[in-house]
């Protein structure tokens, strides 16, 4: 099946005129959450993870090129490795950590049975991510480049890339690791900074509420670091993160175009690299679209039980309410979704193939 066969073009209120997302994601996400409930417990009811009925589930937006039969497996590790930290303290069971390991072991076995080379890449990046996080959480960073060397791995960007390759069933052609790292670093840096930008309000509120700053603790977030480095407030610091975030995205797109335009690769290899870079571009734009209205970052979007599998119904309600204020012609051709677009919120999305209202 060609990748486009399982894409859907969706007008997403109120952020994007047209975005790419997998039409299978809500079903797979609901099944993944049922695994979570089985192994971890029915809580946390208030922890929304990758849900976003307004614009699409996280994996639907970030991994839209996944094959339908492989989508559930990337959905599970992305849910079990990247929930908010409260997710492991709000469940009803007392042996959450051992149950989490059991769920992860089950997922790894399924990954290996389905596609061993791609699964091994996921496992290796998983180990690197955990080792980096444990080793450097208390490190002091003096500048953004130094921080990004840590944060790119800590935020899970290479891990999501590995799950993307698994979902696509794509094995990359032989390549030089230094060249590869140099080419993909701007993409991963943009993803890491976007994560910090959108998660900051929730993280900083909890950081202050628990009095962690007074205790001399550190918040692992580029916005907070800019506040400390430059002696500025949160809004100014957000702008200092937003600018390089957009700059890294533009640099990544330039490198993709340069590589594919040089004509050094052809045939099947060129097709594989083209699919790979396209998949990464969807990660950058999909992450921004998801972050703009996801319940995880926005309390006003949390009026439903994420464990109930009701995202489709919530989506219909949201669209019905939004369409009520639009002319039918505007809604039909996708105009009008940009009334709260990226221009107002501050982050760009320019990845080719994903048309976003600015």
VOGU-3710 file (C-alpha; in Angstrom, 3 decimals, decimal comma):
1> xxxxxxxxxx> 0,000/0,000/0,000  1,404/3,391/-0,952  1,860/5,853/1,942  -0,764/8,249/0,552  -3,384/5,509/0,722  -3,532/5,735/4,488  -3,183/9,484/4,798  -6,183/11,692/5,318  -6,225/15,417/4,656  -7,978/17,057/7,579
11> xxxxxxxxxx> -9,022/20,632/8,136  -8,145/21,000/11,795  -9,805/23,748/13,843  -8,428/26,148/14,600  -4,747/25,710/13,755  -4,227/24,329/10,270  -5,920/24,443/6,902  -4,640/21,021/5,901  -2,534/18,526/7,814  -1,485/14,944/7,242
21> xxxxxxxxxx> -2,585/12,378/9,766  -3,222/8,673/9,900  -6,903/7,786/9,798  -6,268/4,713/11,975  -4,724/6,380/15,013  -7,694/6,734/17,374  -8,400/2,993/17,235  -4,768/2,049/17,776  -4,362/4,606/20,560  -7,427/3,270/22,378
31> xxxxxxxxxx> -6,027/-0,265/22,184  -2,661/0,933/23,483  -4,344/2,649/26,422  -6,190/-0,580/27,238  -2,794/-2,280/27,510  -1,748/0,513/29,875  -4,851/-0,068/32,010  -4,196/-3,826/32,055  -0,580/-3,546/33,194  -0,390/-0,191/35,003
41> xxxxxxxxxx> -3,941/0,389/36,248  -7,039/2,382/35,324  -5,467/5,668/36,359  -4,410/8,268/35,638  -7,808/9,517/34,493  -6,499/13,074/34,317  -3,351/12,229/32,344  -4,110/12,654/28,662  -0,848/11,517/27,084  -1,064/11,712/23,297
51> xxxxxxxxxx> -4,811/12,501/23,098  -5,911/15,502/21,059  -9,445/15,190/19,667  -9,254/18,700/18,184  -6,384/18,069/15,795  -5,451/14,392/16,002  -3,768/11,881/18,279  0,006/12,413/18,716  1,072/9,440/16,605  -1,503/10,273/13,916
61> xxxxxxxxxx> 0,132/13,661/13,407  3,782/12,869/14,104  3,878/9,445/12,408  1,324/9,736/9,579  3,335/7,525/7,214  3,091/4,436/9,436  1,608/1,359/7,814  -1,822/0,652/9,355  -0,819/-2,807/10,562  2,212/-1,330/12,382
71> xxxxxxxxxx> 0,691/1,767/13,922  -0,269/0,253/17,278  3,272/-0,814/18,157  4,812/2,678/17,772  1,798/4,057/19,658  2,526/1,850/22,687  6,228/2,705/23,247  5,559/6,390/22,635  2,906/6,202/25,357  4,898/4,142/27,848
81> xxxxxxxxxx> 8,156/6,088/27,552  6,934/9,650/27,265  3,927/10,223/29,558  4,069/13,058/32,038  5,942/11,933/35,166  2,748/12,059/37,227  1,453/9,132/35,166  3,497/6,732/37,270  2,243/8,038/40,603  -1,465/8,405/39,862
91> xxxxxxxxxx> -2,299/4,799/39,016  -4,128/2,578/41,474  -1,566/-0,200/41,659  1,380/-0,331/44,028  3,764/-2,201/41,698  3,523/0,252/38,820  7,234/0,113/37,940  7,315/-3,680/37,546  4,070/-3,620/35,555  5,469/-0,914/33,309
101> xxxxxxxxxx> 8,509/-3,088/32,620  6,202/-5,997/31,811  4,312/-3,853/29,298  7,571/-2,654/27,760  8,868/-6,237/27,521  5,684/-7,309/25,755  6,012/-4,422/23,311  9,673/-5,209/22,570  8,829/-8,844/21,831  6,135/-7,759/19,386
111> xxxxxxxxxx> 8,493/-5,278/17,733  11,195/-7,921/17,291  8,763/-10,453/15,846  7,472/-7,937/13,329  10,724/-6,360/12,082  13,955/-7,242/13,870  16,321/-4,656/12,251  13,929/-1,762/12,895  13,132/-3,076/16,382  16,821/-3,223/17,299
121> xxxxxxxxxx> 17,179/0,422/16,299  14,298/1,299/18,640  15,857/-0,683/21,499  19,265/0,961/21,040  17,852/4,485/20,978  15,679/3,628/23,982  18,754/2,547/25,977  20,678/5,656/24,918  17,786/7,897/25,910  17,490/6,351/29,383
131> xxxxxxxxxx> 21,248/6,402/29,985  21,540/10,032/28,892  18,609/11,122/31,032  19,869/9,376/34,169  23,439/10,608/33,702  22,840/14,275/32,898  19,600/15,370/34,589  21,583/17,309/37,201  24,073/18,802/34,730  24,420/22,580/34,539
141> xxxxxxxxxx> 24,249/23,937/30,996  25,936/27,189/30,022  24,437/27,717/26,555  21,775/26,418/24,189  24,066/24,255/22,048  25,354/22,463/25,125  21,823/21,933/26,387  20,579/20,628/23,031  23,273/17,956/22,899  21,589/16,527/25,995
151> xxxxxxxxxx> 17,987/17,486/25,302  17,802/16,036/21,783  18,308/12,592/23,297  16,443/13,254/26,555  13,293/14,447/24,808  13,176/11,249/22,749  13,596/12,685/19,237  15,881/9,861/17,986  13,553/7,361/19,676  10,506/8,698/17,832
161> xxxxxxxxxx> 12,552/8,642/14,621  13,313/4,961/15,229  9,634/4,177/15,825  8,849/6,073/12,619  11,212/3,845/10,633  9,596/0,775/12,167  6,115/2,052/11,377  7,097/2,737/7,780  8,948/-0,571/7,471  11,919/1,427/6,201
171> xxxxxxxxxx> 15,575/0,420/6,475  17,916/3,253/5,559  20,635/2,780/2,918  24,250/2,619/4,076  25,451/6,037/5,155  28,145/7,877/7,083  27,138/8,381/10,714  28,826/11,826/11,022  27,003/13,001/7,873  23,739/11,519/9,115
181> xxxxxxxxxx> 24,041/13,124/12,558  24,856/16,500/11,016  21,895/16,307/8,631  19,299/15,278/11,207  20,482/17,392/14,170  18,513/20,521/13,130  15,336/18,431/12,896  15,831/16,930/16,340  16,834/20,316/17,792  13,641/21,893/16,453
191> xxxxxxxxxx> 11,564/19,064/17,947  13,280/19,411/21,337  12,809/23,178/21,500  9,174/22,948/20,389  8,595/20,430/23,177  10,113/22,810/25,725  8,192/25,788/24,347  4,766/24,171/24,550  5,269/22,180/27,759  6,787/25,076/29,692
201> xxxxxxxxxx> 3,595/26,550/31,198  2,520/23,238/32,727  6,009/22,288/33,872  6,818/25,701/35,324  3,519/25,919/37,220  4,166/22,537/38,848  7,815/23,477/39,466  6,768/26,615/41,360  3,843/24,942/43,154  6,152/22,340/44,665
211> xxxxxxxxxx> 8,697/24,974/45,706  11,456/23,296/43,748  13,133/26,532/42,701  13,494/27,637/46,324  15,123/24,273/47,019  17,755/24,959/44,359  16,405/22,384/41,931  16,528/22,825/38,164  13,829/22,654/35,522  14,939/20,820/32,382
221> xxxxxxxxxx> 13,434/23,238/29,894  15,072/25,685/27,478  12,644/28,471/28,438  13,603/28,231/32,113  17,289/28,096/31,217  16,974/31,262/29,105  15,292/32,955/32,067  18,329/32,094/34,202  21,010/32,763/31,581  19,660/36,167/30,570
231> xxxxxxxxxx> 17,696/37,327/33,621  14,420/37,685/31,734  10,792/36,747/32,355  8,915/33,771/30,897  7,436/35,542/27,848  10,757/37,008/26,735  12,435/33,648/27,317  9,792/31,921/25,190  10,690/34,218/22,318  14,347/33,322/22,787
241> xxxxxxxxxx> 13,416/29,647/22,372  10,941/30,186/19,544  13,466/31,892/17,272  16,083/29,088/17,174  13,286/26,502/17,021  12,102/27,986/13,735  15,670/28,494/12,566  16,572/24,850/13,092  13,503/23,777/11,136  14,449/25,976/8,182
251> xxxxxxxxxx> 18,007/24,660/8,274  16,789/21,064/8,259  14,577/21,710/5,229  17,533/23,329/3,457  19,735/20,303/4,139  17,040/17,896/2,915  16,632/19,821/-0,322  20,388/20,046/-0,754  20,936/16,330/-0,309  18,122/15,241/-2,598
261> xxxxxxxxxx> 18,995/17,923/-5,140  22,666/17,018/-5,447  21,885/13,923/-7,492  24,401/11,807/-5,578  21,832/9,107/-4,923  19,389/7,575/-7,345  16,955/4,749/-7,827  15,720/2,889/-4,771  18,119/4,662/-2,378  16,850/8,062/-3,464
271> xxxxxxxxxx> 13,264/6,933/-2,921  14,092/5,673/0,589  15,890/8,864/1,584  13,025/10,916/0,191  10,502/8,982/2,297  12,727/9,286/5,358  13,143/13,053/5,119  9,451/13,465/4,379  8,637/11,459/7,503  10,874/13,699/9,629
281> xxxxxxxxxx> 9,272/16,815/8,173  5,869/15,497/9,230  7,262/14,974/12,739  8,226/18,638/13,035  4,941/20,052/11,774  2,755/17,377/13,388  4,339/17,984/16,784  3,512/21,693/16,611  -0,079/21,106/15,487  -0,601/18,530/18,240
291> xxxxxxxxxx> 0,943/20,751/20,919  -1,237/23,769/20,185  -4,415/22,216/21,642  -3,520/18,908/23,284  -5,150/18,374/26,719  -1,731/17,482/28,121  -0,643/21,134/27,884  -4,029/22,892/27,874  -6,353/22,362/30,897  -9,298/23,895/29,033
301> xxxxxxxxxx> -9,247/20,927/26,620  -9,653/18,238/29,323  -13,411/17,805/29,476  -13,456/14,051/28,812  -12,056/10,786/30,182  -8,989/9,838/28,084  -9,395/6,183/29,061  -12,918/5,919/27,652  -11,946/5,796/23,972  -14,307/8,634/23,101
311> xxxxxxxxxx> -11,942/10,746/21,007  -13,973/10,332/17,823  -17,138/11,547/19,551  -15,262/14,476/21,106  -13,839/15,342/17,687  -17,337/15,446/16,184  -18,548/17,716/18,973  -15,589/20,080/18,582  -16,078/20,303/14,835  -19,821/20,818/15,155
321> xxxxxxxxxx> -19,280/23,673/17,602  -16,604/25,240/15,422  -18,488/24,818/12,151  -21,470/26,529/13,751  -19,616/29,824/13,505  -18,439/29,388/9,892  -19,950/29,809/6,471  -20,561/26,393/4,946  -18,430/27,292/1,912  -15,452/28,223/4,048
331> xxxxxxxxxx> -15,648/24,987/6,005  -16,098/22,860/2,919  -12,937/24,086/1,202  -10,906/24,325/4,407  -10,754/28,126/4,709  -11,173/29,726/8,085  -9,329/27,201/10,257  -6,441/29,653/10,605  -8,146/32,175/12,877  -5,835/31,118/15,708
341> xxxxxxxxxx> -3,021/30,050/13,440  0,702/29,849/14,011  1,254/33,508/13,256  -0,563/34,436/16,461  0,836/31,596/18,549  4,361/32,265/17,318  5,734/29,039/15,855  6,092/28,410/12,157  5,289/25,202/10,323  6,730/25,240/6,838
351> xxxxxxxx> 7,480/21,598/6,099  6,721/20,697/2,463  3,572/18,652/2,011  1,917/20,069/5,112  0,031/23,254/4,341  -0,539/25,248/7,502  -2,312/28,554/7,954  0,072/31,248/9,131
//
